[in-house]
Amino acid sequence: MSRRRASGLSNRDRAVLDLEREWGQAPQVQDYKSEAAQRTLGLSPSGYALVLSALIDDPAALEYDPETINRLRQVRQMRRPDF
């Protein structure tokens, strides 16, 4: 699948989405993903999570990687408590 360069996303934002697409959400890969985020992006686990959380609602991120963003939105929706 070709990915066009989405205006409005920084190189770091695109790299975070690329890393998330590559590693996913499986619990068994979280340590490896955290290490990769630290090594390649200089982001701590909490920093990575903050950037990713902001990207979930960013239209430019949806344009860049709709599959990953839609998957993350589904995960977020399932984790929200029902009040």
C-alpha positions in Angstrom: 0.0 0.0 0.0 1.5 3.4 -0.9 1.5 6.1 1.7 1.5 9.7 0.5 3.2 12.2 2.6 0.5 13.7 4.8 0.9 17.4 5.3 0.6 18.5 8.9 2.5 15.5 10.3 6.0 15.9 11.5 8.7 13.3 10.7 8.4 12.1 14.3 4.6 11.7 14.0 5.0 9.6 10.9 7.7 7.6 12.6 5.4 6.9 15.6 2.6 5.7 13.3 5.0 3.6 11.4 6.3 2.0 14.6 2.8 1.4 15.9 1.8 -0.2 12.6 4.9 -2.4 12.7 4.6 -3.5 16.4 0.8 -3.2 17.1 -0.9 -3.5 20.5 -0.1 -7.1 21.6 1.0 -7.2 25.2 4.0 -9.5 24.5 5.6 -6.8 22.2 5.2 -3.8 24.5 8.7 -3.9 25.9 10.2 -4.3 22.5 8.1 -1.5 21.1 9.1 0.8 24.1 12.8 0.0 23.4 12.4 0.8 19.7 10.6 4.1 20.5 13.4 5.1 22.9 16.2 4.0 20.5 14.8 5.4 17.2 12.7 8.3 18.4 14.2 9.2 21.7 10.7 8.9 23.3 10.1 7.4 26.7 7.1 5.0 27.0 4.9 7.8 28.4 6.1 10.2 25.8 5.3 7.7 23.0 1.9 7.1 24.5 1.2 10.9 24.6 2.2 11.4 21.0 0.2 8.4 19.9 -2.9 9.6 21.8 -2.8 13.0 20.2 -2.4 11.4 16.7 -5.6 9.2 17.2 -7.7 12.3 16.7 -5.5 14.1 14.1 -7.1 14.1 10.6 -3.6 14.2 9.0 -2.7 11.0 10.8 -6.0 9.3 9.6 -5.0 10.4 6.1 -1.5 9.0 6.4 -2.4 5.6 8.0 -6.1 5.0 8.2 -5.8 1.3 9.1 -3.6 2.0 12.2 -5.6 5.0 13.3 -9.0 3.2 13.0 -7.6 0.2 14.9 -6.4 2.5 17.7 -9.8 4.3 17.8 -11.5 0.9 18.2 -9.1 -0.1 21.0 -9.7 3.3 22.8 -13.5 2.9 22.4 -13.4 -0.6 23.9 -11.3 0.6 26.9 -13.7 3.5 27.8 -15.9 2.8 30.8 -19.6 2.8 30.3 -21.3 5.3 32.6 
